[in-house]
Amino acid sequence: MTQPTLAYSTSPPPPGLPRLLPLTALIAGILLALFLLQLPTSQVGDWQQFAFYDPGTVLKGDMLLQKGYVPTIDFGYTHGLLSLLFARAGFALLGRSALTFWILTLLCELGIAWGFARMVRALRLSRPAIALLLIGLPMAVMPAYLTLTHPLEALFIVLALAAQSEGKRGQALTLLTVCLFVKPSMAYVYGALLLVIMAGEAARNRRWRDLTRGLFGAAVMAALLLAILTAWIGLRPVENTLLPLTGAKTYAATGFGFFNTSGLALWWKQPWYVYIGTPVGMVLLAALTGAAGALYAIGRNLTARRPIARPATWEILATVGLLQTAFLLGFYGWTGSWTYYSYLGVWALVLAADELQARLHRRWPAITLCVLLALSHTTILVLAFHGWMYKERPRDTGGLWVYSDLWAAWNGTLAQVGDGPTILMTNGWVPHLPANIEMPDAWFPEPGIPTGREVARVKAQIARCQNVIVWFEYRRFDLWNSPDLAPERAQFEERYKNDFFTLLSRKDSRP
């Protein structure tokens, strides 16, 4: 029996296949247009998101580093150190602001556009499949992510997929080694899968040199990054961030997961229009397509009796399908976590549609998916219109957009505070705070993340404060409401409350 080959074609590209640079520019231009369209929304420039949620942790992490605190020791940290270093370099050069956050995000997305264009050419996608990819860009790449970790991770994974598409598996393994220092989760899964593919190919062709070269390149990159990061921050934080243990503890404490409360809130028992006018339906379809496509691609490769056509397409389809399935079953987080790896789902749809067209000689699969994907972007247009129409951009927001009722509630709370020393118990970053109001010296105080030193520092801050401001949505997912701070909470009582904030004052300070 003749073994199927995974050799990649070196013949000239078919007529009509876009050139690399123009296609990269087109994809990057669409991503930039989507960024500008959604600028005042919660996806990009929302004051509430930066002030009280994940985007603000990027600026706060940089503040903690500048104060000399060490990640995983002086403050809890769940991602890789390259994310911190990337942000630190950007903020040092351009200033610590939301604008710098956006610039660094767009730099990552420019690299993602280049990776997508390389995949299009390497996989020789048909025009309907290219159109499907372009229409799917609003789902594949977010205009801005919750942190800088996510676009940086997406950049290295997409570049690894591009290298793998071109038959450069050793290069892909090296890129995934870098990704381990950005976020130690998907890079492990993808790296292990790639090693299996490389070892299988080496055994089939009895060419172990390619595998050895790939491993050597990855080892050299790992040693180089270990040396750089150890010199910058120390060996112990590097060791602590190379395994996703802190993140696993947090997921367990909060009940995250695609089939747990957080995931079910996205897709289970939604009104019919949610499955059509939002990305929910396409997320589910991409999940099924990726899993089925991976199984079919693997089975076809293992059972083929002669060299298979389009081997690169089948290998990448199996890869993205397995990676997406591993994410959904293994480390899906909060309700919106699908955005972290949504490019995998879009590529699963693109490759499946392209293969169906090649086999059926019909364009209807790609056209149908184009229509469904276009309809799923309805929410983007609605939220963008609402943001531009009804949000304002006051001077003290640091260039961010906010609804007038929230801004009025914030200023009303500040008026009640007066001149007394106050701590704002926020997980994010609030620009232009009055001199008497400080943020916690903590990165992201959710269950399982803060270190003992971090908690002790926040307790010391509270001890010297007269007032505490609490954001209304935190409740049990906030350090203030945790058992660690129960003695401190007992010393305060409610003095003022509106729809968004509660102001607590020290009991012994009341007249």
N, C-alpha and C positions, 0 to 999 in steps of 0.2 A: 504494500500500500504506500502510495506517495504521501509524504508528510506535507501539510499545508505550509506555505511560506509566509513570513511576515516581512519580506523584503519590501522596501519602499521604492516607488517608481522614480526614476531619474529622467524620464522623458519630458520634453517641453510641456509647459502648462497648456491646457486647451484654450482655443480662441475665446476671447470674451472674458477671461478671468481677470479681475481688476489687479492693477499693479499694487505693490505693497504700500508705498508711501501715500498715494492718493486714497487708498482704502483706509489706511490708518487715519489720515486727516478727516475723512468722512465720518468714521466712527467717533473720533475725538470731538468733531464739531457737533454731532448729535448729542453726545454726553454733556458738552458745555451748554448747549441750548436747553437741555433738560435741567441742568443745574440752575441756570438763570431763571427759567420758568418757575421753579419751585423755591426760589430764594426766600420768600417770606413764610414758607410753610414749616411745619415741624420736622420735615425731612432735611432742612438746611439751616436757615437762619432764625430759628425760634428762640426767643429769650428764655422762655420757660424750660426748654430742653437743656440749654447750656447752664442755666442757673441751678437746676435741681436734679438733673439726670446725667446720663453717661457722657455726652459731649464735654461737659464741664470737667470731668475727671481727667481729661487730657491736659487741660490747663492747670488743674490742681496738682497732678502728678509732677508737672514741671516745677511748680512752686515748691513742693516738698523736696525735690532734688536740689533746687537752688539753696534751700535751707540746710542742706547737708544730710538729709535723712536717706537711709539706705532701703531700697525696696526689698520686701519679704522679711525684713528684720525690723526696721523702724516703721514701716507701713505695709499693709497687706497689698499684694499685687498678683493678678491672675494671668497676665499675659507674658510674652517674652520681652527680654530687655532691649532688643533692637527697636521695638515700638517706642520705648522711652527715649532711646538715643536719637531716633529719627525726629521725634517731637522736640527734644532738647536742642538739637542742632537748628531746627527751623525757628523755634522761638528765640534762640540766641541771636540769630541772624535778622529776623524780621519783627521781633517783638511778640510777647505773649498775648494773643488776641484770637478772636474767632476768625478774623481775616486770614491769619497765618494758618489756622486749622484748615480753612478752605483751600488755600494755595497748596498745602501739602497733600490734601486729598486729591485735588485735580492733577497733581504731578503723578500720583499713583494711577489715576484713571487714564492718563495719557499712555502710560506703560501698558495698561490693560488693553487699550485700543490697539496698540502695536501687536500685542499677543494675539488678540482676536483676528487681526488681519493676517498674521502669519498662519494661523490655523485655517482660515478660509483658503489660502493658497496651497498649503500643504495637503489639505484634504480635498482640494479641487471641487469645492461646493458648486452646485448648480445655481443659476440665477434665482429661482424661487427660494432655495435654501438661504442664499445671501439676503434676499428680501425679508425672509422670516427672522433671520438674525438681527437685521437692522430694526425691524418692528418690535422685536423682543428686547431691545436695549434698555428701555425704561424698567423692565423687570430684572434684567440680568445684572445691571450695575446701578446702584443707588446714587442719587446726585451727591449725597454726603452720607457717611456712615456714623454710627454712634460714637466710635472712637477712631483713631488713626490706625489701630491694630488691624481692623477689618479690611480697609482698602489695601494696606500693605501686604496682608496675607493673601488677598485675592490677586494682587499683582504677581507674587512669586508662584502661586499655583497656576495661574493662567500662563505665565511664561514657561512653566514646567510642561503644561499641556501642549504649548506651541512647540517646544523642543521635542517632546515625544512624538507629536504629529509629523515632525520632520525626520524622525528616526534617530534623534540625538538623545537617547535615553540616559546616557551618562551625564550629559549636561542637565537634563531634567532632574536627576538625582542630586546633583550639586545645588541646584536652585531650591529643592525641597529641604536640603540641609540648612540653607540660609533661613528658610521659612520656619524651621524648628525654633529658631531664636526670636521669631516674631510672635508665633502663637503655637504652642506645643500640643496640637490636637490633630487636625486634618493632615498636617505634614507627615505625622507618623503613619497614618493609615495609607496615604498615597505613596509614601516611601516604601512601605512594606509591600504594597501591591506592585510597585515598579520593580522591586528586587525580584519578586516572583516571576514577572514577565522576562526580566533580563536573564535570570538563571535558567528559565525554560528555554529561551532562545539560544543561550550558550550551550546547553545540553543537547539541543536538537541539532545545532550546526557544528558542535564540538569546537567552538571558538570562545574559549574562556578568557581570552585577552580583553574582549570588549567589557565583560563583567568586571574584570580586575581593574581596568582603567576607570570605569565608572565609580567603583568603590574607592579607588585611590583619590580621585578628584573630590569626592564627597568628604573623605577623611581629612584631606588637606584644608578644605573650606571649614570644616568643623573645628580643627585645631587653630586656624587663624582667628575665627570668631571667638573661640574660647579665650585666646590670648588677649584680644582687643577688649572684650567685655570684662575680663578679670582685671586687666590693668585699669579700666575705667571705674568699676564699681565693686570689685572683689569677687573671689571665687564662690563664696557661699550663696550670694544671690543668683549667680549663674546656675549653680546646681539646683537651687530651689525652683527656678523658672523653666527648667528643661523637662519637668513632668507636670501635667495639669492637675496636681493634687488639690490645690486650693480651690480651683474652679469646680472640681468634682464635689468637694464638700458643700460649696454654695448651691450647686444644682440639687444635691440631696436635701439640703435644708429648705429650699424654696419649692420643691415639687415640680421642677422643670421637666420638659419632655414632650415629644410630639403626641404621645398618647396619654399624657397626664393633663392636669388642669390647664396649664399654660398653652399647650399645643391644641387641645380640644377647643379652647376658646376661639382659635383661628378658624377651624374648618368644620366643626361638628354642629349639625342642626342649625345651619344659617338660613335666612330667607333666600329664595331662589336667585334674587337679583345680586346677592353678594357673590355667588359663584360665577356670575357673568361680568358684572361691572367693576369688580375688584380683582386683584391677583389671586384670590383664594382658589378659584376653580383651576387656574393654570398651574398653581403650586401643586395641587393634587394630581392633575393630569401629567405634569412633568415628573412627579414622584413615581407614578405608575409606569410611565414611558421609560424612565431611567432604569428602574428595576427590571422590567420585562426586556428592554433592549440589551441590558448587560447579560442577562441569562441567555438570551438568544445568540448574542455575539460570541459568548464563551462556548456554548454548545455547538455553534456552527464551526468554530475554529477547531474544536476537539474532534469533531466527527467528519470533517471534510476529507475526501479521498484524493483531491487534487488541489493545486494552489488556488486559493480564494482570491476573488477580485476585490479591489479596494481594501486591502488589509489594514491600512492605517485608520480608515474610517471605523472599521469594526473594533480595532483595539481602543480607540479613543471613546467610542460609544460604550464599550465595556467598562472603561476606566471611569468616565463621568457618572455612569449609572451606579457603579459600586460605591463611589465616593459619596454620591448623594444619598444613597440608601444607608450607608454607614452613619452619615450625619443625622438623618431622620430617626434612626433607631438607637443611636449611641449617645449623641451629645447635642440634641436639640434643646434650646433653652427657653426663653420667654416667648410670648405669642408671636412677636415679630422676628424671631430668629431666622426665619426662612430667607431673610434678606442677606445673611452672611455668605451663603453659598448658592444664591439664586442663579448665578451664571452657569452652574453645573446643570440645573434643570432646563434652562433655555438651550444649552448646547445639546442636551439629550433630545429635546424636541426637534432641533435643527437637523441633527444627524439622522434621527429616525425618519423624518420627512424626506430628507435627501435620499436615503436608501430606498424608501418606498417608491419614490419617483423613478429611481434607476431600475427597479425591478418591475414596476407596473407600467412605466412610461406614461404616467399620468401626473398632472400637477395638483390635483385636487387635495392631497394631504397637506401640502405646504400652504395652499391658498386657504383652506379651512382653518389651519392653525394661525395664519396671518390675521384672519378676521377675529378669531377668538382672542388672540393676544391684543389686538387693537381695542376691542371692547373692554378688556380687563384694565386698560389704562384710563378708563372714565374717571375713576376716583382721583387720579393725578390732576386732571383738568379741573375738576370741581374744587379740590383743595387749593390749587394754585389760584383760581379765580377768587375764592373766598379770602385767601391770604392777602392778595393784592388789594382787594376791595375794602376789607374790614380791619386789617391790622395797621398799627402805627409804628413809627420808628423814633421813639423819644431819644433825647440826647444822651442820657445816662445808661442806655442799654448796651453800650459798646458796639453800636452798629447793628443790633439785632431787632427783630420785629416782635410785637407783643399786642395782645388784645387790650383794649382800653379798660375793661373791667378788672383784669388782672393787674394792670399797671396802677390803676387807682387803688386797688386793695394793697398793693405793695407800699405805695407812698403813704397810705393811711396808717399802715403798720409802723412805718418809720416815724411818722408824726407822734405816735403813741410811745415810742421808745424813749424819746428825749435824748439826754446826754449820758445816760447811764451805760456802763460797759455791758455789751450784749454779744451773745454768740448766736449766729444763724446756723442751725443744724441742717446743713445742706449736703447732699452728695455731689453737687455740681460746683459751678464757679459763677459768682455774682460780681460783675464788674462795678467799679465806682461805688463801693460801699462807704458810708460815713466812717470817720476815723474811729468812732467808739464801737463799731460793729466788726466782728471778726468771724471768719469761717473756721470750721474744725481743721486741725492739723491731721487730717485723715484722708485717705484716697477714696475709697468707696465703702462706707461702713454698712454693708449688708451682712447677714448671718454667715459666719465662717471665713470672712475675709480679713477683718482687722487683726493686727498682732497685739500682743499684750502691751508693748510699748506705746502703740497707737492709742489704745483705750485709755491708758494711764495719762497720756498727753491731753486727750480731750477732757478727761475728768479734771485735770489741772486748769484747763481753760474755763470750764464751767465754774470751778471754785472761785475764780476771781471776777465772775460776771454777775451782774444784777438781774439781767433779763435773758430769756431764751426765746428765739423765734423758731417755730416748727411749721414746715410745709404740710398741707392737709392730707396728701396722698401717701405719706411714708408709712405710718402706723408700725406694723411689726417688722417692716423691712428697713428699719432705720436704727442707728446706734442709740439714739435718744430713747427709743421705746424698748430697748433690749434689756434683759436681766442685768447686764453689767452695769447699767446706769440707774438701776432702781433706787439706790440711796440718794443719788443726785436729784432724781425726779421728785422725791418726797420733799425736797426743800423748796419746791416752786409750786405756784398756783396760777390758774388762768386769770389774766387781767383784761385781755382784749381778744376778740375773735371776729373774723370776717369769713367770706366764702373760701378763702385760700390759705390764710395764715392764722396761727394761734400765738399770741404773745403771753409768755409766762414770766412772772416776776418772783423774786426770792421772797419767801414769806416774812422773814424778819426785816424786810425793807419797806413793808407796807405801813402807812401811818396808822 
